[in-house]
Amino acid sequence: MDVFEAVQRRRSIRAYGSTPVPKDKLMKLLEAARLAPSAGNVQPWHFVVVMDYEKRRRIAESGRFARFLAESPVVIVGCGDERASPRWHVVDVAIAMQNIVLTATSEGLGTCWVGDFDEKLVKELLRVPENYRVIALLAVGYPRGKFDVQGKMLYLIRRRKKLKDIVSFEEFGTKYANNLNL
């Protein structure tokens, strides 16, 4: 699968089967994160891979929209070193985590980016150093065939915007024209 196909196929998966993620696939995801670009090549990230059920359960309980993390076989916690990169640690970690998402999609794995969590609890539970911020959590695993009501409702209510509604050329607000000679 090429990158654009992975972008098109990617979905937020909130229901996971119990099949473990094979070590070689997990290592490939982490390598994809390592290879991400970062401001000044500082690479201010650290990823905590959580597979222990009890830890996943406690993390899942820390956010209203994070409950499904308990059933995800892997949760990758993306942390950013705010001392090493005060201005860019959040963006840099987000770029690295998006590399994980796209690689996971190409490997037949599902993911869901989670921003609803208690950072203090996660930092304590995983012994994250003070100079690191927990940027996001990423559920990783094989999708389960369960009907995802929340996901389907969101898609029906908020469909993807059309390109003409999100792109301007040269100045903000200049109408997108799909007949440009680019």
PyMOL commands that set and color helices and strands:
alter all, ss='L'
color gray80, all
select helices_A, chain A and resi 3-9+23-34+39-41+53-60+67-70+89-106+119-126+149-157+163-165
alter helices_A, ss='H'
color red, helices_A
select strands_A, chain A and resi 45-50+74-81+110-114+132-141
alter strands_A, ss='S'
color yellow, strands_A
deselect
rebuild
show_as cartoon
